[in-house]
Amino acid sequence: MRTRKQLVTKGFIAALAAGLLMSCQGKQAGSSTTATTPAAGTGTPAAAGSFKIAYVDLDSLETHFEYFKEKKGLLEQKQQQMDNQLKGKARALQAEYEDLQRRASSLTQEQGEAAQRSLMSKQQQLEQEAQNLRASYAEQETKFNEELQKRLDDFLKTFNADKRFAYIFSYRSNASNILYKDPAYDVTGDVIKGMNDNGAAAAK
């Protein structure tokens, strides 16, 4: 009588599923956008002799610039959908592995080998899909940041068309080379209002 072998080893596919679930959670977002995008603030710039400077608080700009909040929300929705999709498929693969474990003792060697090859193929497909989705999201995020940067740059060219400022710096809490800032030089509020007004006008 032919001896039936249990071909599926414990741990097969389980490590894959766990890894995919962790990778889905890893980017939460963080993924968050970092561009030199809009922030809020108020104030009228002061002059230092004939050399005038100003700064824009990016944290505040991101909080109050309506276009940024809208687009960031859409990106976060896409990321959540991607994560849910990958998690669901990883759980389905894990369930298929566990079912094979339960049935392994009743399978012939050929059947067990075929089932194992099928699981390995699905594992590879899921890994490729996860890689493609992450690459697509990263591309969208990069385009998002580039668009926001361009919007800010274009606005500041108009905002400073009279050449009243020699420099307009960006400031971000815990991520700036500016060690001290005087609120008198803060033009963030004007920038936010102007960019929001531009967005409202474009939407009409």
Steps between C-alpha positions, in 0.01 A plus 500: 500500500639839403595733786352847484732783592419831655672732257404840637743621761382723782591858444468482121309807375440614860817707498397656171155595623637648820760696306247642261272607782789676670609672178148625442501665842852631473428785272205641687476841279826514672486515242378819557587777261790726577514749217573865556130550486259745649477599871331783696598800703453874523713806512642788301865475394745744653801647326859463613632819346466459124539121521161341553429137576190295585410140579213259449410249771438179308329320789243775521465517123421127477241540775314785334555468125175344378637351179777323691257351751267378226773336291673352803169346610458336159853360515439358845182331375695338216763380743236351729336322207837360394576378851156338536536327165840352585395400850192324368697298247767416758233370738344293221838347422558425866159331523579288192829394657328403826238299309776315318665422832178342622460290187865409451481153656223398260685612185726293281852620444410629155198687632701653782775614265247653262329686785834627625598626153166679473552677832853603404373643171228698679760624748717633218203664331397672821853624564513645147161662540606658830816633337306647207243665726766655722687632195178649359418668830853641533472648150168665585644637822800646317276668243285636781801657674637639175165658412470661843854632480427652159180661628690658787787613278265653244301680765810642668624637166178699473492580871852645482472653154584842648833359626430616856669188640851390416430154644193304609602205716302191594462391861388167638495402867777252591624493140644841424841665492344819632584517870305815576207669327347838569121500443535843344644330192228234476304531175333158532153641558518710184629203300225270627227753427635569154537133407155413635351793308673381184365150552146626558518715190626209289217278624231741378 
